[in-house]
């Protein structure tokens, strides 16, 4: 006879929301089960932020070493030990994972269940969850199962060897030529990293430009930066098929205009799909939308009382920081607060070098508001005109600001350039605290920084036209 174990809360998935929410709940004296079939830490720790940003550093050091003579430093021929760079990356992942395991494993009241979990109906007012051979029940269930690589239905692709963002990081030898399908953030970060480590790289994007969600001038600036590093970029072409390459394991991408882009390795980076198809959602009557994401209200509650959806699967931003912030909102609300996920301003960064960071509205969003009668101004400033960027010979990029002329508040900003990820955080804090452009202009800045140029840029803003 199967024994059903009782908990106060069951958390499915140990990404960047589940474990931290579970820790807060057990700290309040609740009994919690945290179910994870793979490694603790989810994509970020194991297949995303931690490994890629660690490898990015190796790539940046190689890039600077090649440029050393520009700064009066002679280093001789630069040689890349790809194996050593990958070992350093894996060591960092293992350290992070081990630290998370040690912390969670020491929490009294937390039961870590290493199995695939799925909902299995109800038992009165409680939900049932099957996890391996165990059956668990609780009045509250938190879903934090993340996403996986989305593989598009390109003719011939399924029959050819190809990499995704996870298998790419398991390579033991540097690709001679890496061909990447997709022009989003994962694609561009990996393209630049592997180019700097010594691979030839080509990017194929079927849309008209890279980073399609960004302003057109920002996308152009990003493409220019990548081309300057020797990366080939093909945009606006349908892919007819993927077929075997001239070397074993290689692949060729055939474009509609007849061009063929071949490489020793093929990376598919065309987006993510939510891990909601094997959660047993139908057993409790919880539906997904057309793209299989789970809708929530502003408190991150699903349509089924007692079930929450956190992180990538709620389609509120596929970023680690968004997922982590989700847990904080739910934890506070369960403790009696009234926090809303709708109240936060979207903010993110793509960690190319230099990074591309954004907060709030994009230019197209602002133009729609102008068409409705809003008075909005915009300022655009080249990084090549920022002293700090010139002093460090890191002049690629631009800064864009959107300001509401009636309230004085920032509506959005893009910073593509040196320290862009840190500058956008400062702007995000100003926006979150209700600050205005006057607050920024009148504050005492630190020199020499990128952020100190914000008052100058603000003064150069001009009215934004609707078209």
N, C-alpha and C positions, 0 to 999 in steps of 0.2 A: 504494500500500500504506500502510495506516494504521500509524503508529509509536506504540507504547505507551510512555508515559513513566513512569519509576519514581520513587516517593517512599517515605519512611519512614512518613509519615502523611498522610492526606487528610482535610480538614475540610470538611464540607458545611454552609454557613451561616455568616454573619459577624455574628451577633448579639452578645450580651454574654458568651458563653462561648468560642465558636470562635476569634476573633482573639487573645484573651489566652492561650489554651492553645497556639495555634500559635506565638505569640511565645516562650513558655517552651520549647517543643520545639526551635525553631531555635536558641535560646540554648544548648541542650545539644548542638548540632552536628547535629541531624537535618534532613533535607530535607522540607519540608512544602508541600502545596498547599492553599490556602484558596479555596474555590469559593463565589461569591455572584453571583446573577443581578440583584440590586437594589443598593441602596446599602449600603456598609459601616456597621456599627453596628446594623443590624436595626431592630426596632420602637422600642426605647428612644430611640435617637438621632434617628431620622427621623420617627416617627409616634406616639411615646409620651411617655416621661418628659421629654426635653429640650424639645420644643415645648410640651407642655401645662403644665409647671411655669413656663416662661417666660411664657406667656400668662396663667397664674394670677396672676403678679405684677402684670401690668397690671390685671387685674380687682380685685386686692386694693387697689391704689393708688386706683382709682376708688371702691371701697367706702369706704375711709378718707377720701377727699376729700369724699364726700357727708356723712360723719359729722363733718367737721372742726369744726363749730360746737360739738359736744359737748365738745371739748377746748379751747375758747376760741380757735379759729383760724377766721378768716373768709376763704373762698376764692372766694365768688361762685358762679355757676352752673357746674356740672361738665359738661364736654362731652367725649365720647369720640371720638377719631380711630381708628376701627377699623382703617383701613388702616395707620396708623403702628404700632399694636399688633401687627398681623400681620407687618409688615415686620421689626420687632424680633425676633419669634419665628423667622421664617425665617432671619434673619441668624445667630441663635444656633445653629440647626441646621446651617447651612452651615459655621460656624466649627468646630463639634464634628466634623462629618463630614470636613472638610479636615484637621483635626489627626490624626484616626485614619488617614486615607489617607497622610499624610506619615510618620507613625510606622511603619505596617506596610510601606509602600513602601520604606523604608530598611533593612529587616531582611534581612540576607544569609541565603540559604537558604529564604526564603519566596517562593513563587510564587502571586500573587493571580490567580485565574482568573475573569473576569467572564462567567459563563455559568450556565445552569441545569445542576445536576449531579444525576446519579442513578446508583445502583448498576447494574451490568451483568453480574453473575455473578462467577465466580472464574477465576483463572489459577493453578492449583495451590494453594499456600497463601496466595496474595494475592487481594485483592479488586480487581475492575475497576470503574472509574467513568467514565461518559461525561459530558463537560462541553463542550457545543457541538460543535465539530469535533474536539476532543481526546479521546484515550483515556488514562486514567491508571490506575496500579495501585499498591497499597501493602498491607502486611500489617495495617495499622491504619486504621480509618475512624471518624471522629467525626461524629455527626449533631447539628446545632444549627440546625434549620430553622424553629423558632418556630411561631407560630400566625397565623391570619387571622380577620377578623370572621365570626361565625356568624350567618347570616341565617335566621330561623325561617320555617316554612311557613305564614305567615298569609295567608288568602285576599286576593287583590288586591295584596299587597305587591310582588311581583316586577314588576308592571306599572306601578308608580308610582315617580316619582323619590324616592330616599331617600339619606341620607348614612350613612357609617360613620365610625369614629374617624379614618380617614385623610382622606377627602374633606371632612370637616367643617373640617379645618385648612387646606384649600385655598380656603376661601371668601374672596371679595374684598369682599363687602358683608355687613353685620350682619343676621342674620335678624330679621324683625319679630316672629315668634313661632316658637320652636323647640319642637316636640313630640318627646319622647324615649320610645321603647319600651325598657323595661328599667330595673331599679332597683338595679343593681350599681355598682361603683366608677367605671367609666368614665362611666356615665350621670350619676352625682351630681356628679362633678368638673366635667364639661362643663356640666351644668345650672347650677351656681352661677357658673361663669366667664362664661357667656353672659348670664345674668341680670344680673350686675354690670356687664357691658359694655353693657347696655341692651336686650337682647331680653326679650320675654315668654317664659316657659318653662312647659311642662307635662310631667310625668313620668307614664307609664302603666306600671305593674308588675302583671302578672297574678297574682303571688303575693300572700299576705296582707300583706306589709310590705316595705319597702326593706331593703337589705343583709341578705338572708335568713340568711347564715351567722353574723351577730352575735347577741348576746343581745337579747331582745325589748325590754328597757328602753333599750338602746343604739340600736336601730333607731328607737324612738319619739323619742328625743332628736335624732337626725339629722334625721328628718322635721320635727320642730318647728322646728329651726334653718332648714331650707330654706323652710318655709312662712312663717317670719318675714321672709324676704327676698323674699317675693312669688311663690314658685314653687308652682304648682298640682300636687297629687299625687293620683293615682287608683290605688288598689290593690285587689287581690282581684277583678278583673273579667276575664273572658275577652274577647279581642278577636275580634269577629265578622269584621271585614274592614277593609281599608285602601282608601279610594277617593279620587278626585281632589278637591282642595279648591276653594274658590271663586275662588282666584287661580291664575295660571299657575305650575306647579311646586310648588304647595302640595298638602297631603294632609290627609285627615280619617281619624281612627281611630274606628271604631264599636265601642262596648262592648256587652256582652251585655245590660246593663240599659237600653239605648236611648240612652245619652248619646253625643254625638259631639264629639270633641276635634279641632279643626282648627287648622292652622298654616301658615305660609309655607314651613317646612322641616321635614323629618322625619328624625330621627336614630335609627338602629337600633343599640342597644347591649345585645345579649342574650347576650353571651358570645363565646368564641373556639373555633375549630376548629384542630386540629393540621395542620401542613403535612407530612403523611406519605403522602398519596395518590399522589404522583408521584416517589417516591424509589427505585423499583425494588426495594423490599424483598423482593418475592417471588423475585427472581433469586438471592438468597442464603439464602432460607428463613427470613427474619425476619418474624414476624407482629406485628400490632397487636392491641390489645384492642377491645372493642365500640365504644368511642368514638374509635378509630383513634390512640390514644396508644401509645408504645413502652415496655413495662415494662423495668425494670432491677433489678439487685441493689443492695446498699448501696454498692458501689464504682462504680455507674453504668454497669456493663457490661450489655449486652443478652444475650439468649439465645444469640447467635452470638459466640463468642470472637473478639476482635479488633475488635468494633464497640461503640462507646459511644453513648449518647443523653444529651445535655445540654440544659438549658433547658426551655422550656415543653413540649416534646414528650414528656418523660418523666413528666409529670403529678405532679411533686413540688412544684408551686407556680409559678404563672404570674406571677412577679415578676422584675424585672431583677436584684435582689440575689441571688435564688436561683440564677439562671442563672450569674451571675458566680462564685458560691460553688461551683457544680458544677465549673467549670474548675479551681478551686484544689484540689478534692478529687482530681480525676483526675490533675492534674499532680504532686501529692505522691505519689499511689499509684504512678504510673509511675516515680517516682524512688526507690521502695522503702518508702514509708510505708504505714501501715495506717489510713487515714481512712474513715469511714463516713458516708454521707448520712443514714442512719437516726438518727445520733446527734445531729443538730442539732435545735433547737427552732424550729418555724415562727414567723416574725415578719414583720409587714408593716404598711403604713400606706396609708390612703386619703387623698389630699391635697385634701380639701375644706378650707375655712377656717372654723373650725379643723379640723385633721386628726383622723382616727380611726385609732388605732394599736392593734395587738394582738400579744401574744406568748403562746405556749403554749396551754393548754386554754381552752375556753369554759365557761360556767356549766353547760350541758347535759351536757358531757363530765364535769365534776366531779361532778355529781349522780349519774351512773351509777356513778362510783367510790364515792361515799358509800353507794349501795345495796348495794355489794359489801363494805362494812365499813370503808372508809377514813375517817379523821377529817380533814375538810377544813373550813376556815373561809373566810369571804368578807367583804370590806370594800367598801362602796360610799360614795363621797363626791362631792358635787356640786361642779362647778367654781365655782359661784356662792359657795362657801364657802372658796375659795382666795384668799389675799390678793393674789398677783400677778395673778390673773385680774380681781379687782375693781379693782385699781389701773389696769389697762389697759382696763377696760370690755369685757373679752372673757370673759364668764361662762357662755357656752353649754357644755354637756357634763357629763361625769362621769368618775370614775376608779373602776375595779373591780379588786380584787386577790383571787386565790385562793391559799391557803396550806395546805400539808400540815402538820398539827399534830404529827405524829410526827417528821418530819425537819426541820421548820422551813423547808423550801425553798418558793419560789414555784412554783406549778403553772401559773399563767397571769395575765395582766393585760390590761385594756383601758383605754386613755386616749383619751377623746374630749374634746378641748379645746385651749386654747392651749399650744403647744410639745409637743403629744402625741407627735409623731414622735420628738422628742429624748428625752422622758421614757421612752418604751418602749424606746429603745435602751439606756438606762442599766439598766433592769430586765432586758433581754435579756442584758446582759453579766453581771449578778449571777447569773442563772440558768445561763448557760453556764459560769461559773467555780465553780458549786456553792455559791454564797453563800446565806445564810439571811435570814429577816426580821430576825434580831438584828443581822446585819452592816449592814443598811440603817438600822435604828433607832439603832445606836450610832455610826455614821459622822458626821463633822462636815459639815453641809450648808452651802450658800451661800444667803444671804438677800439679796433676796427672789426665790425661784424656785418653780416648781411642784413640782419634785422634793423640796424641803425638807419638803413636807407628807406625804411617804410615811410617816415614822415615826408621825405623828399618825393617819393613816388605818389603819396596821397595828394600832395599839392599839385601834381601834374595831371590829375584826373580830368576827364572830359565827359560830357553827357553821352550816354549810350543810346544809340538809335535803335528803333525796333527792327530795322532791316539793314 
